[in-house]
């Protein structure tokens, strides 16, 4: 069932109090802004429950336990998954390191892992840790100058010894979007597993683990306009066999075993508030996968003209060099660039003084920026969200001079 209309951009922007500052916020790749209903959900949870834990023996504890169940179910809807296959914890990085700890108990000398050359270190450093067990780590480099991933280059690295291929669904530094279903199919045909980092992709197109064909998928709710949390999906037939470190009484394969410790219940409440915002954005009365798919489609509609103006405007600037794709194809609305005669930090400081907030640095995306010869200073990064306006982009372009 749908409501009469979806919110206009003006209406949805009004739900983000952070946008009322008058600044042009173009650092959405680092973290999204948060709608009022998510902020209220966090406040209401802390006001009502404080730090009360989930306990079946009393009413407040039972209510908090039910909150945790709802959050897992809703996250599963977001990923098009089953709740029992979805973990929630403080960050995607933490969950990935815990998964790596399980792999360290399975693999050793003679085993190999392949990392795409676009990775954020959260989907690279955990796998490099496996070198301590004798695992060989190889890099599937992106092809310059557009920094795209080519299947022939992956084929040259895959072997009967390959156990895992790690690839991002969208580069957090360059905005490049690899063809995930094609990559995971190629990896599966070679007899290996794949893990997809959807942290940067999720705000622009919600993940679909059924369509992607991966074995593991991570994303961060805080990049999707929620409080600081991380999530991971595990293919069910693998989940039951992975020996991650866990509390002794947790059954083997139980998803709570990889979550480690007490959940941040107030943040789970905030995430549910954000999902309610997304339900509304999609024009639906109930939170369903269809509602979230509608919201994801609406986000694409809102972002497309803004991304086009951002990319084309930066490419047309005489003093700007854009890295990665030189058009809007194969990317999300994240653009890495440098301005002639300035360091990235100098550019960012000049822009923020003019009320335009962008990022500068390497953003934990060490490999692609090393390959481009831009590490460690990095680049300037402008990144949009569905609430970004064309006026925000015009302010950026004007402030660049």
N, C-alpha and C positions, 0 to 999 in steps of 0.2 A: 504494500500500500504506500502511495506517495502523498506528500502534502501538495498544496496548491501550487507552490512555486519554490524554486531554490533561491537562496539569498543572493542579492546583487553583490558586486565587489565592494561597494560602499558599505552595505550592511555587514558584510563579513569583516571588513576592516574595523568597523566599530566594535567588534567583539575582542579586539586585541588592544588592551590599554597601552602597551608599549609603543604602539604606532602613534599615539597622541602626542608624542614628544616633538613632532615636527621634523624629525631627522629621517633621512633616507637610509633604511637598514638594508644593506646588501651583503650581509655576512651570514646568510641562512645556512650555508654549508657547515658552519661551526655549531649551529644550534638554532632551532626555530623559536619564534615567539609563541606565547601561550595564551589561549583564549580565556575569557572571564570564567566560563563554567568549569574549566579545569582548575583554575586558581581557587575558585570557591569550593570545589570538591576537596582539595587538599586542606584548606582552612577548616571546613566543616568536619572532616575526619579527625584532625588534631584537636579541635574544640570538643568533639564528642568523646573521643577515645584516648587522646593523649598517645602514649606509647604502649597501650595495652596490646598484648600478643594474641594470636589466634589460639584459642583454647576451647575444646568442646564442652568443658564442664561448667561454663557460665555464659550468660546471654551475650555480653559484649564480645567475648572471645568467639562465640559461635557466629556472630554477625561479621566479625573480621575474617573468619575462615571462609564465610560465604562470599565476602568481597574478593578474596584471593581466587576463589573458583570462578567468579564472574570475570575477573581480569584475565585469567588464562583462557576462558572461553572466547572472550572478545578479541584477544590477541590472535587466537586461532582463526577467527573470522577474517581478521586483517591479513593473515598470511595464506588464507584458503587451506587450512590444515585442520587436524584434530587436536583438541585441547591436550590430550595426554602426550603429545609429541612436541609441545611448546614449553620452553623454559623462560623464566623472567628473572633477571638479576640486576645488579647495579650497573653493568655495562656490557656491551657486546664484546669488548676486549677481554673482560674477565671470563665470560663464558667460553670464548675461543681458547684461552689459555687452559681452561679446565678440560676442554675437549682434547687439546694437545697432550695433556697429562695422561689421558686414556690411550691415545695413540702411542705414547712413549712406552706403554706396557705391552703393546702389540708389535711394534716395529723396531728394527735395528739395522745392523750391517747388511748391506745389499739392497735395502729398501730405498725408494726415492720419492721425493715430493717436488712438485713443480709450482712455482709462484708466478702469477702474471706480473708483467712489468708495470702495472698500473696501481698496485696495491697500496692502500693505507697500511701502516705497520701493524694494525690490529689483526690483519689477515696475512701477515708476513712474519713478524717476530715470533709468534707462538710456534710456527712451523720450523723456523730456524733453530728453535730450542731443541728440536729433535736431532740436530746434528750431534748433540751430547750423547745420544744413543747409537751414533754411527750412521744415521740416515743421511743420504745425500740430498741436498737441496739445490734445485736448478731454477733458473729464471727464464721465463718465456717473455722475452723483451718485446715491447711495442715497436712497431715500425714508424720511423720518423719520415717526414716531419709531422704527420697528422696524429701520430701516437695511437694508432689503431692496432688491434690484435688480429693476427692472420692464422688461419687453421694450419697452413703448411708449416709454420714455425713451431706450432704446438706438436704437430705430427712428428717432427724431427726430434723432439724431446721425449715423447711417450715411449715407454718400453714395457716389457713384462714385469719389470721391477717397480714401475710407478704405482704408488699407493693412493696418492691424493693430488688433486690439482686445485689450487686456490685462485679464485678470480673475482673481481669486483663487478657488480652490475652497473656501476657508474663511478668513474674516477672522482674522488673528492677534490682533487686539485685541478683537473683539466676538463671535467664534465663528460669525458668519453664514455659511451655506452656499448660495451661488447655484446655480441649476440649470445645471450646466455643459453637458450635451448640448444643452439647448434654446438656450443662448446661442451655442455654437459653430455650431449649425445655422443660426441667424439670421445670424451673421457670414458664414458660408460662402455663404449665399444672396445676400448683398450683394456677394460677390466679394472679400472681404478674408480675411486670415489672423487666427488667434487664438493667443494664448499664455496658458497657464493656470499660475498659481503654486499648486502643490500642497504647498508646504512645510508649511503648518499643517494641511492636510487629511490628509496621508499617515499620520500616526500613528493616526488614527481610522478611516480607510477607505482601503486601499491604492489607489494610482492605477491606472487602466485606460485606457491611451491609445487602445485600439481602441474602447472604448465611449464615450469622451468626445468624440471627433471634433475635437479641437484639432489645430493644426499644430505647436505647441511646448509642452512641459510640463516644469516644473522641480520638484524636491523636494530636501530636505536629509536625508541619512542620519542626521545628528546629532540631528535631531528624532525619528528613528525608532530611538532607543536604540543608536546607533553613534557612532564618533568623528566629528570635524568634517570633513565632506565635503559636496559639492554634486553634483547630477546634473541632466542635461537630456536630453530626448528630442526629436528632430527628425523630422518627417514625411519619409520616405525620398526622395520625389520632389522635395522642396525642398532637402534636405541637400546634394545633389550640385551645386547651383547657387549656394549662398550664399557670397559673397566675403569671409569673415571674415579678419582678419589672421592669418598663419600662418608657420611656418618654410618657407623656400623649397622644400625637398625633399619636403615632405608633399604628396601628390596632392590635387588639388581635390576637395572633398567627403569626404575621409577624416575620420572623426570625431575622430581624434587631433589634427587641426589646430586645433580649438577648445579643446583641453585645456590647451595652453600649458605647456611645461616638464615637469620630472620629476614623476611622480606621487608621492603620499605612500603608498608601498607598505605601510608598517606600518599605516596607517589603512585601506587596502583590506583587509588581513588582518583587522582588527577588524570591518569591515563584514560580511565573510563569516562571522565568528563570530556577529554579531547575526542574520544571516539563518538560521544554523543554529539559534539560539534560537527564531526565529519558526517554522521548520519544526517544531520540537518542540512549540511552543505550539499549532500547528494539528493535532497528533496524527499527523504523517506521518513515515515513515522516510526519505524522500528529498526533496530540495529541488526542488519543481516549482511551477508556477503554481497547481495545485490545492491544494498544501500552504499556499501563501501566502494564497489565498482563504479557506481554513479558518481560518488564523490571524487574518485580518482579521475574519471572522465572530465568532470567539471574543472578540476585542477589543471588538467592539460589544456582545456579551452582558455582558461585565464592566463596561463603562463606563455602560451605559444606566441602571441604578438609581442609580449614583453621580452622574451628571449630573442626574438628576431631583431628587435631594435637594439638590444644590448650587444649582440654579436656583430651586427652590421655596423653599428655606430663605432665600436672599438676598432673594427677592421678598417674603417674609413679614416681613422685619426692618423695624421702624418707621423706623430711621435710615438705611437703605440705599436708594440709587437705582440700579437696574440699567439699563444702556444696551443697546440692540439688542433682539432678540426677547424678549418677555415670557413665554415658555414654552419648552418643549424642542423645539418644531418648528422645522425649518430652521436648526439650529445644531449645533455640536459642543460638547464639555464645556469651553468657555472662556467665562467670564463677566466682563464689565467693569462696575465699579460704583464708587460713591463713598459715603462715610459722612458724614452731616451734621456740620458743625463741624470736619472734619479735611481736610487736604490728602491726596492719594493717598500721598505719601511718609510722612506721619505715620501713616497707617493701617498701611502696610506695616511700618514700623519697630515699631509697637506689636505687630503680629501676630508678627513674627519673634522678638521678645523672649519671646513666649509659646510659641515652638517651632513656629509655623506660617508657612511661607515662601510668600509671594505676591509679585507684581511690582507696581511702580508706575511710571508714566510714559506715554510715547506709543508705545513699542515699534516705532518706525520706521513706524507707521501714521499718518502725518501727515494725510492727506486726510480719513478718516472722523472723526477727532477734531477737526479744524478745522471740519468741517460741523456737528458737535455742539456747537461752542463750548467744547471741553474741551482745546484745545491752547494752550500746550505742557505744562501740568502733567499732563494726561492723566487716567488712571483707575487704580484698583486692578484687577488682573487675577488671577483664580484659574483655573487650568487643570489638568485632570486627565489621567491616562494610564490604561492598563489595570491598572496595579498600585495605583492609588489606591483607598482603601477608604472605606466609609461612615464609619468612625471618623475618618478624616482630615477629612471634611466636617463632622462634629459638632464636632471640635476648632476648626475655622475659625469655625463659627457661635457657639460658646461664647466664643471669644476676642474676637469682635466686640462682645460685651456686650449 
